[in-house]
Amino acid sequence: MADTSLTIVGAGVVGLAIAARLAARHRGLVLLERNPRHGQETSSRNSEVVHAGIYYPPGSWKARLCVEGSRLVREAAVRHGIPQLRCGKLVVATTEAELPGLDDLFERAAANDVPLRRLTAREIQSLEPQVASVGGLNSPTTGVVSAHGLMDVFLHLALDAGAILKTRARLVSLERRTADWRVEVETPAGPESFTSERVVNAAGLEADAVAALAGIDVEAAGYRQHWCKGSYFATAKRGVVSRLVYPVPGAHSLGIHAILDVSGRLRFGPDVEYLPERVADYTVGDARRAGFGAAVRRMLPGIADADLAPDTSGIRPRLQGPRDGFRDFVIAEESARGFPGLVNLLGIDSPGLTASPAIAAAVERLVA
Ligand SMILES: Cc1cc2nc3c(=O)[nH]c(=O)nc-3n(C[C@H](O)[C@H](O)[C@H](O)COP(=O)(O)OP(=O)(O)OC[C@H]3O[C@@H](n4cnc5c(N)ncnc54)[C@H](O)[C@@H]3O)c2cc1C
């Protein structure tokens, strides 16, 4: 008999949500995290937006899990007192040429069953006097949540149900045996190993490397992840907007947008920068300020470059490269590849924070 029935690699928001959902059924579930604390990577380096689900192709994992996850996150925030902002969001066209982009979004949201309302430039002006636009959309169900608050709740639910969090424990080897997996980790006290009936790979930026450790040919499977950095600039100005304000999205990103956090602090970002090497450099260079200023002023003409200061950044694990089209989340039980009991989660970029409790429900069905 294996030492544990389930091991989850990675204590970001996704691994934590899965642990919270499955800990009661898998007593002694092990959650491995290489860092000293949970949630120190992408899950604490994002916009904290609870997306409504207006951007993703109908029927995709991203569309379905975003819509379901948004409901679950908002419910969890109420039940557990996690700070959230139910502020809604505007998507604004700043030129006539962008108006068809709003129509596309409106149709996609309808197909995903997400409420969205068209607004005239005058209506936008009365809601957000500092925003310049020729028209837009209002998404009342988009909001903001404290990512740390959400992760702390998932962790406590998991620990209360008997899960074991091992920090400073880096997975270094994963070997399929006849009836279970041999898991080897590196810890400050030296190497440790144990056996597990099932393994869930929720390793974020390293999810492709962990799949490769298990024996999967990641190139052949289409699992190779690109690292795509997104930087933010912040402003000390208060009262500029009272809801999130986004431009019409481009082919590869939602565009630099105005986001509030739960304390009302205003930031702009993230931009899109594919990293040539897999090095987690989170520096935000001041050289980006003018580009950010120009993008922000298209929607908010009153923001000067001097109002902006470099803030945080995060790195998206993306399956699509800079010139590729849409790629969905990979959420796969790998029996068909000869690796029973392994569930791989790859390409969990946005809306992964929003979708996290719904991803956990999907994983529960796969490991059942
Ligand atoms: C700039 C940016 C903005 C975003 N904005 C939003 C947003 O507004 N709304 C939204 O819904 N989503 C957003 N996202 C996406 C969201 O942040 C991610 O989808 C989500 O955080 C992914 O969580 P995760 O648990 O999969 O990954 P992570 O948080 O990266 O967690 C993975 C964990 O695995 C650990 N790990 C890796 N390898 C090993 C190993 N070998 N052994 C042990 N541990 C290991 C890591 O240390 C890490 O803690 C954004 C992302 C970025 C980068």
The ligand as an ORCA input file, in Angstrom:
! r2SCAN-3c Opt
* xyz 0 1
  C       0.667     39.195    -14.855
  C      -0.434     38.211    -14.565
  C      -1.726     38.655    -14.363
  C      -2.761     37.747    -14.095
  N      -4.000     38.216    -13.785
  C      -4.978     37.351    -13.464
  C      -6.251     37.825    -13.071
  O      -6.459     39.030    -12.913
  N      -7.229     36.922    -12.826
  C      -7.023     35.586    -12.965
  O      -7.975     34.833    -12.786
  N      -5.807     35.095    -13.283
  C      -4.779     35.945    -13.522
  N      -3.535     35.483    -13.829
  C      -3.313     34.034    -13.867
  C      -3.128     33.446    -12.471
  O      -2.278     34.233    -11.681
  C      -2.554     32.038    -12.617
  O      -3.333     31.308    -13.528
  C      -2.546     31.272    -11.297
  O      -1.934     32.024    -10.297
  C      -1.830     29.949    -11.498
  O      -1.742     29.335    -10.238
  P      -0.897     28.018    -10.078
  O      -1.166     27.495     -8.725
  O      -1.161     27.110    -11.253
  O       0.625     28.465    -10.266
  P       1.669     29.093     -9.228
  O       1.107     30.154     -8.416
  O       2.886     29.415    -10.060
  O       2.004     27.878     -8.263
  C       2.803     26.786     -8.678
  C       3.657     26.390     -7.491
  O       4.383     25.220     -7.832
  C       5.627     25.289     -7.157
  N       6.569     24.377     -7.810
  C       7.020     24.441     -9.093
  N       7.876     23.429     -9.332
  C       7.971     22.709     -8.183
  C       8.709     21.548     -7.801
  N       9.540     20.908     -8.661
  N       8.554     21.073     -6.540
  C       7.738     21.703     -5.645
  N       7.028     22.832     -5.966
  C       7.128     23.308     -7.217
  C       6.015     26.759     -7.309
  O       6.983     27.130     -6.355
  C       4.685     27.450     -7.130
  O       4.476     27.889     -5.808
  C      -2.480     36.355    -14.084
  C      -1.168     35.918    -14.282
  C      -0.148     36.834    -14.501
  C       1.260     36.353    -14.665
*
